[in-house]
Amino acid sequence: MTYELPVAKGPVRDVANQGGYLIGFAVLSIVALARAVFRRRLSLHETVTQTLFIGRVSTGPSLLLMIPIGVFIAVSVGELAGRIGAGGYSGAVVAFIIVGQAAALVCALMMAGVAGSAICTDLGSRKIREEIDAMEVMGIDVVERLVAPRLVAAVVVSLALCSMVTFGGVMACYLYHIYVQHLPAGTFMSTFSQYGRMSDFVMALVKAAVFGLTSTLVATFKGLHTKGGPRGVADAVNEAVVIAFALVFIVNTALSALYTVIVPAVGAY
């Protein structure tokens, strides 16, 4: 397999070419991952190494981003709830926003912006040093050897990050509710447990896994199709981050709409 994209005449054709090749690459990568797992050929060492690497570069920024987001939500919700005399329902709003939306999106931003850029840079550097071509000459399946372990690592780290980020965001809102607004903890926990459902958290985990998979597929695709030397690596990283961000928000909209259809809202029946 040659990792070279055809030269397109015009921006519209370039977008169409890249979109088509990206879809084909995604299908090829998922099939290669399933085949490697079924045949027990998935590199365990590479998977563990990439999991530790992605977790190391993503955990800190995710928590640092989620804590101020949680405080911002708590401040906004507390101010609005105080004006309408519904301060005790801040826990319900936190359950909906943090657990249902914000946690998975923070993971997506970290996977696309931090982990995705690191993966794209790594594979792009190997591409311009002709290491990818050398692996193909030796008969090594590049997708199975390099892409599949990164896909598994991204999903594992996304699930762990979503859990930690959800806990951090809820705790930030909880502490603000008690020590800044001076409201009783029981009201927060009561409404949080009433409106926060396990299905919301499970859906957040599903979203995080899909976002991580999507971001990694884009990053590996752009990295393996890098050309033009060091400048080409930088361009590939920028394009990978932008494309991943756009796809993440599209996928999030689709999954959120599907979830509202499958799982009725609290109090609907």
N, C-alpha and C positions, 0 to 999 in steps of 0.2 A: 504494500500500500504506500503510495506517494503522498506525503502531506504537503501538497501544493494546490492552491486555489487558482482557477483560471482567471485570466485578466478580463475584467468586465469593462464594457464601454458605457460609461455613465453611472451616476450614483444609484439609479433605480435598479439597474441590472446587478450592480455590486451587492446591494442589500438583498436582492432575490437570490443571488448565488450563495451568499454567506448564510442566509436563512435556510435554504435547502440543504446545503452541506452540513450545517449545524444539526438539523433534524436527523439526517442520515448518520452523522457521527454519534449522536445521542443514542439512537437505536442500536448501532454497532457496539457501543460501549456497554450498554445494559446487557445485551446478549453475551458479550465477552465476559462480563462479570458473572452472569448466571452460569455460563459454561465453566469458568474457572472454579467457582464454588462447587458445582456439581462434580467436576473431575478432580477436586482437591488440588488444584494447581495455583490457587491464590497465594501469593507470597505473604506469609504471615509476618516476616521481619519487616518488609516494606510497609505493610498495613499498620503495624504497631508504631513504626517510626513516623509515618505520616500522621497518625492519630495524635501522638505526643507533640509533634511539630505544630499541627493546626490548633490543638488545644492550648499550647503555650502562647501562640501569637494572638489568640482570639479571646481567651478567658478574661484577662485583665481589662481590655478595652470594652468588652461587653458589660461587665459589672459597673465600670466607671460611667458608661453611657446610660445604663438602666436606672441607677440610683437617682441622678438628677431628673430623669424622665418621670420616675415615680413621685418624686417630691413635687415636680411641676403639676402632675395630675392631681396630687393631693391638695395643693394650693388652689388650683382652679376649681376642683370639685368642692372643696371646703368653702370657698368664697361664694360660689353659686348656691350651694345647699343652704348656707347661712342666710342668704337673701330671701329664699323662698321658705325658710323654716323647716328644712328637711336635712339638717346636719347629720342625723342618725343614719341616713341612707348612703353615706360615702363609701361604706364597705361594698355595697351593691355595685356602685359605679366602678370601683377599683376592680372588682371581680370581672366585670364586663370588659373594661379597657385593658388592664394589665394582662389578665389571664387569656382573654379571648383574642387580643390583637397585638398589643405592644410587645410582649415578650417574643413572639415568633418573628415580628418584623425587626426587632433589634438583632436577633440571631441572624436573620437574612442579611442585614446591612454589614454585620461583622464577617459573615462567610463570603459575601461578595467583595467587600472593600478591603478586608485584611487578609483572610485566608486565600481568597480567589486571586488577589494580586500576587501573593507569594507563590502560589502554585503556577500561575502563568509565567512569572519571572523565571522560576526554576526550569520549567519545560522549554520556554523560549530561549534561555541561555544554552540549554543542551542542543536545541535545534540549530542555532547559529554556529555552534562549535562542531556541528555535524555528528554529534553523538547519536542522535535519532537515526540518521542514515546508516551509521555503523551498526546499530542494533538490528536494523532491517537486513543489512547485508549478512549478518550472522544468523539470520533466520529467527530472531526473537520477535514475538508478537508484542509490539509496543503498547497497544491498547491493554492487553492482558497484564503486561508487566508493570506499566507506569500508571495507566488511567484507572484500572479497576481498584487497586489498593487505595487510591485517593478518594474514589467514590465512597468506599466503605468507611474510610476515616472521616470524611465530611459528614456522613449521616450520623455516625456515633457521636462525634463532637457536637453536632447540632442538637441532638437529643439531650446531651448533658448540659449544654449551654442554656437551652430553653428552660430546663428545670431550675438551674441556678439563677437565671435572670428573673424568672417568675417569682422565686422566693425573695430575691433582693428587692424587686419592685414592690411587692406586697408589704414587706417589712418596712420599707421607706415610708409608704403611705400610712401604715399602722402607727409607726412612731410619731409621724407628724400629727396624726389624728389625736394621739394621747398627749404628747408633750408640748405641742404648739397650739392646737385648738382647745386643749383641755377638755376633751369630750370623753365619756366613759368608754372603756375598751369593750364592754359588753355589747354596746350598740353596733360597733364596727364589726365584731365577730358574728353577731347575730345576722345582720344583713348580708355579710360576706358569705356565710354558710348557707343562707337562704337562696341567694341568687347566683352564687358560684357553684357550678356543677362539675363533676368529674369529666363529663363529656367535653366541656370547654377546654379543660387542660389536655385531654387526649387529642382534641383537634389542634391545639397549639403545638403539641409534639409532632403530629402529622405534618402540619405546615412547616415546622422547622426542618424536618427531614427532607421534605420536598424542596424547600428553599436551598438547603445545603447541597442537595443533589443537582439542582438546576445551576447554581453558581459554580459548582465544580466542573460540570460538563462544559459550561461556557469557558471557564478558565483553561481547562485542558485543551479544548478545541483551539482557542486562540494561541495558546502556547505552542502547540504542535504545528501550527500553520504560520509561525513567525518567519518573517524574511526581512532582509535589509539591515542586518547587523544590530549593534546595540540600540540604535534609534528605533529599529523595528520592534525590539523587545518592549521598549517604553510605549510605543504606539499600541502594541498588542495588549499590554496591561490596561491602558486607558480604555480601549474599546471593550475589553472583557468586563471591566467594572461597570461601564455604562450599560452594556447589554444585559448584564446580570441584574442590575437595579431595575431596568424596565421589565424584564421577564418576571422578576419577583413580585412586583406590584400587580401585574396582569394575573399571575397565578394566585396571588392572595385574594384578588377580587372574585375569581372563579370559585375558589375553595370556600370563601365566606358565604357566597350565594348558595352554593351546594349545601353547606352546613345548615343554613337557615331553613332550607327546604326539608332536609332529613330530620333535624332535631327541632321541635317546636320551642318557642320561647317560654320562659318561666311564667306561669299564670295564664298561658294561652288556653289551657283546657282545665 
